[in-house]
Amino acid sequence: MYLSLSDRPSAARTAPTTPRRAPRGRVARLVVTLGVVSLLTDISSESVSAILPLYLTSVIGLSTVAYGFVDGLYQGVSALVRIAGGWVADKSGRPQRVALAGYGLSMVARVFLLFAGGVATISTVISADRIGKGLRTAPRDSMITAASDPAHLGRSFGVHRALDTVGAAIGPLLAFLILWAIPDGYHTVLVVSLGFAVLGVVVLALFVPRDAGGVQRHEQVHWRQALSGPMVRLLVVAGFLALLTVGDGFVYLALLDSTDAAARWFPVLYVGTNIAYLALAVPMGRLADRVGRTRVLVLGHLPLAGAYVAACLATGVPGALAALALLGTFYACTDGVLAAVAARTVPDELRTSGIACAQTVVALARMGASVGFGVLWFAIGPQQALVLVAGTLAVAVAGGAVVLRGRP
């Protein structure tokens, strides 16, 4: 597979048609605009996620087996198309258009979700929504990279992820308020969700230039250039660490088990993690710019190991808050930082593909981690399983730091 790019050094073969980068030390307006798009879209998607289990099982009447199949699609389909979205964006040189197609597909899926009523139709709609997410993620992060001062790339991703997390926190709260005011108001939630999805697409279409993040291409470069030695090492380390990253839901279930809290508090745990992430996203991005993004990415898994241990030892509110704070710290250290590291590891022309590769490897590894941890939980119990994974993760962090030593 070939792309119409040059084999010369990146600086010589790239020439954005218009100025892209923010003045030194400032966050680009484009980064904030894309953050607003993500905020609106996350309000839409997370309000649906908050009601989806109850809506599908209680209103639509799906069995738990059918819901498990739908949930698997919801979690996994986006990971399978991210590389395709990255490749199309790089080949066309227009990541904005690929991102717009992804956001638009998810918006259309919201319309059909209002009328879906069986396993087949719901599965199709959910798959379309997740395909849209997979298509848009890497092109969006590529545009953030292109617009940002390289010395402050971590902070730019921190600002974007902070805005994104605001939406992730508002969505479930909005769904809760609607259902509190309108009993059985699931369709109202879906309509409101559609409205926010439309707003996100409109902001992207009107306020993000069509050539944002694009580069001019001249000769040919081979796709294998994206899988250079440094990139392969990054994928191996990130993938292995992700295999030890169990789903947040398991941590929350362990917290309920260790604190004997009522089940009604379960949704609040998600909000707690999002608040910690929101508070730390920008500071951790700044830290990554100062001390090295790869270092923060790898060492940022230590708070995750701490969250596992805290979830086992928590006996009250302070212990639960500590676990949520550590979990939020982990996401602040790794989510946007992974994209920043991947973007600077490959040539500019393959930037979107590089980001997509890293995000896909991590997403697929985390899917495997959740499946494997479910078996481990059943075999030895929640506390023992979390402690075992925490210890293994600490060792893996040390190994990852050695493998990626010297990387910026």
N, C-alpha and C positions, 0 to 999 in steps of 0.2 A: 504494500500500500504506500503510495507516495502523495506528498502534498507539494503544491507549486511554491516552493520556498528556495532560498539560497543556501549553499553549503558554507558561505563565508561567515565570519563571526557575527553574533546577533546584532551588535551596534551598527554594522555595515549593511545589514540586509533588512532592517526594519526602519520604516519611516512613516509614523502616523501622519495622517493627512492634516490634522489640526493639533494644537498643543493639548496634551493630555494630563500632565502631572500637575499636582497642586504646588503652590509656592512652598519652599522648604519650611518645614515645621508646622504647616497647616493641613487640616483635613479637607480634602477636596469636596466641593459641592456635590459632585456626582456620587461620592461615597454616602453622603447624607441622604441624597435622593433615593439611592438604592436601599438604604436603611429604612426609609419611609415605606417603600414598596414592600419590603420584607415584613415590616411592622403590620401593614394592612393585611397582607396575605396570611401572616401567622394568626392574626385575630380570626380570620376566616377559617383556617385549617384547624386551629386548636379548639375553637368553639365546637366544631364538628367532632373532633377526636374525643372531647369530654363527654359527649352524649352518645357516641356511636355504639358502644357495647349495649347500653340500655335500649337505644332506639332499634337496633337490629334484632335483639332478642325479645323485647317486650312489645314493641309496636309492630315490627315487620313479622315477628314470630319465627326467626331463624333458630335452629337448634344450636347448642353450644359447639357441636362439631362443625356445623356450617360457619358459625362465627369465627371459630379458630382458623378456618381456611381463609376467610375474608381478612382477618387480622394479619395472617401471614403475608397476603398480598400487600396489605397496607404498609407493612414493615419492610418488605423486601423488593418490590418491583422497582422502586426508584434507583436502588443500587445497581440494577442490571442495565440501565440505559444511560448512566452518567458518562461512561466512556464514549458512547455514540454521540451524545450531545457535545462533548468536548471536541471530538474529531470534526463534527460538522461545523462548529464555531471556528476552529482553526483553519479548516479548508476554505470556508467562505470568507474568513477575515471579518466577520460581522457578528460578534458574540451577542450584541444587543438584540438582533433579530431572532437568534435561537432562544435567548432568554424570554423574549416576548411570546414566542410560540409556546414555550413551556408554561408560562403564567396563564396564557390564554386557554390552553388545553385544560388546566386545572379549573379555570373559571367555568368553562363549558360543562365540565364534569359536575360542578355544583348544581347546574340547572337540571341535569338528568337525575341527580340524586333525589330531587324532590318527587320524582315519579317512579323511581325504581322500587320494585316490590318482591323480587325473587332472588335466589342465590345467583343465578346467571347474570341478571341485569345489574345487581349490586356489585358483583365481582368485576364486571366490565367497567362500571363507573369508577370504582375504587382504583382499578388498574390504570385507567386513563388519568385520574388525578395524580397518582404516584409517578406515572411516566412523565407528566408535566413537571413534577418536582425534580425528577432526575435530569431532565433536559435543561432546566434553568439554573441549577446550582453552580456548576463549574463556569459557565459563561458569565454569570453574575460576579463570581469571585475573580474572574479574569479581568473584568471591567474595573473592579476595585483596585486590583494590582496595577493596571495600566494608568489609572488616574492618580495614584499615590506617589509621594516622595519615597523612594526605596529605603531611605534611612528611617522612615516612620511608618513602614508598611504594617507592622504589628499593631500600632495604635489605630490605623485606619480600619483594620479588620475588627479591632476591639469596639470602635464606635459603631460599625455596622452591626456586629453581633449584639451590642447593647440595645439598639433600636429593635432588632429582631426579637430579642427576649422580652421587651416590653409588650409586643404583640402576643408572644407565647403566654404571658401572664394574664393579659386582658381577656383573651379568648375564653378560657374556662370560667373566669369570673362572670363574663357576659352571659354565657350559657346558663350558669347557675342563677343569675338574676332573672333571666327570662323565664326559666322553669319555676322559679319561686313566685313570680307574678302571674304566670299563665300555666296552671297545672296541665301536664301533657302537651306543652307547647313546643314539641320537637320540631314541627314544621316551621314554626316561627324562627327557631334557632337556625334552621337550614336557609330560610329566606334572608335573614340578617347576614349569615355567613356568605351567601352569594353577593350581597351588596358590598361587603368589604373586599371580596375577590375582584369585583368589577372596578372598585376604586383603585386597587393595586395595579391592575392592568392599565387603567387610564393614566395614572401617574407615570408608569414606565413608558408608555407610548408617547406621551406629550412632553415629558421633561428629561428623558434620557436620549441623547442624540443617537441616531441610527448607526453612526460610525464609531460609537464609543468603544474603546478597547481594540479597535481594528488595527492591523498592520498591513503594509504593502508587501506583496510577495513577488519574487522575480523568477528565480530558478527553482530547482527541486531539492528537497531534503527528505531523507528517508524517515518513515515513522519510527524506526528503531532508535533514532536519535533521542526520542523521548525517554527511552529506557537506558540511559547512560549509567555508568557505575554508581555515581552518587545517588541517582534516582532509585536504582534497584536497592541500594542499602537502606534508603529511606522507606521504601515500600515494605521491605522485610521487617525492619524494626517496628514501624507503625502497625503493620499487620499482626505481628506477634504480640505486641502490647494490647491490641484490640481484642485478641483471643482471650485475654484475661480481664476484659471489661464487660461485666455482666449487665443485664438490663436494669435500669433504675427501679423498675417495679419490684425486682427481687430485694433490693435494698429497703424499699418502703415496706414490703411485707415483713422483712426481718425486724424493722423498727416496730411495727405493730405487735409482732410476736414478743419482742423483748420488753416493750413498755406496757403491754396489755391495754393499749389505747383502743378506743372505739373505732369501728370500721368507717364511720362517717368522716373521720379526719383524714382518710386516705387521699382525697383530692388536694387537700391543703399541702401535703408533702411536696407535690409537684410545684406548687406556687412558691414554697420556701426555697427550693433549689433554684428556681428561676430568678428569685430576688437576689440570692447570693451571686449568681452568674452575672446578673445585670450590674451589681455593684462593683464587680471585679474585672469585667471584660476589658475596659479601657486601661486600668492600672496594669493588668497583666500583659496587655499589648505593648504598653510603654516599656515594661520590664524586658520583654522579649527583644525589643529594638535595642536596648542598652546592653544586655548581657549575652545575647545570642538567642535566636528563635528556636534553633534545634535543641539547645540546652533546656529552654523552658518547656518545649514540647515533650521531651523525654521525662524530665524531672517532675513535670506537672502530673504524671501518673501516681506520684507518691501520695498526694492528697486523696486520690481515689482509694488507694490501699488503706489510708487512714479512715476513710468513710466506711469501708467494709468492717473494720475493727470497731469503730464507734457504733455502728448499727447493731453489733453483737453485744456491746457492753452497756448500751443506753438503758437506763431504768426510769427515766423521766424526761421532762421537757428539755433540760440543758443538754443531755446526751443526744437527744433527737436533733436539736438545733445544731450541735457540733457536726453530726453526720451530714445534715443538709448543707451546712456551710462548706464542708470539705468537698462534697460532691459538686457544688457550684464552682468552687475553686478549680477543680479538675477541668470542667468544661471551659472556664475562662482561660486556662493555660493551654488548651489543646485545640479547641474547635476552629477558631479563626487562624490560630498560629499554624496549624497543619497546612491550610491553604496557602499561607504566606511562605512557608518553607518550600512547598512543592512548586509554587510559582517561580521562585528564584533558583530552582535546581535544573530547569530545562530551558532551552532557547525560547525567546519571546514568542516565536511563531507557533510553538507547541505548548504555550503556557496553559491554555484551557484544557488541553488533553492531559498535561501533567497533573493539574489540580484534580481532574476527574479520575485519573488512575488512583491517586492517593485516597480520595474520598471513597471510591468504590472498594478498594482493598479493605479499608477500615470498616465500612458498612457491612460487607460480607463477613468479615471476621467477627464483628460484634453479633451478627445473627447466629453464627456458629457458637459463640460464647454463651448466648442465652439458652440455646438448646442444650449444650453440654452442661451448663450450670443447673438447669432444671433437673437433669438426671442426677447430678452430684448432690443437689439439695435433697432429692428423694432418697438417695443411698445413705448419706451420713448425717443429714440434718442441716438446718440453715446456718446456725452459728459455726459449726465445724467447717462447713463448706466455704463460708465467707473468710474465715481465718486462713484456711488453706490457700485460697486464691490470693488473699492479701500478701501472704508470705512469698508466694511464687511471683507475684507482680513486683514486689520489691527487688527480688533477684533479677528479674527481667529488665527492670529500669537500669540497674547497674550494668548489665550486658549491653543494653541499647546505648548507654552513654559512651561505652568504649567503642562500639561499632561506628557511631556517628561523631566520634571525637574530631575536633577541628573544623566541623561544618559550621557555617555562620548561623 
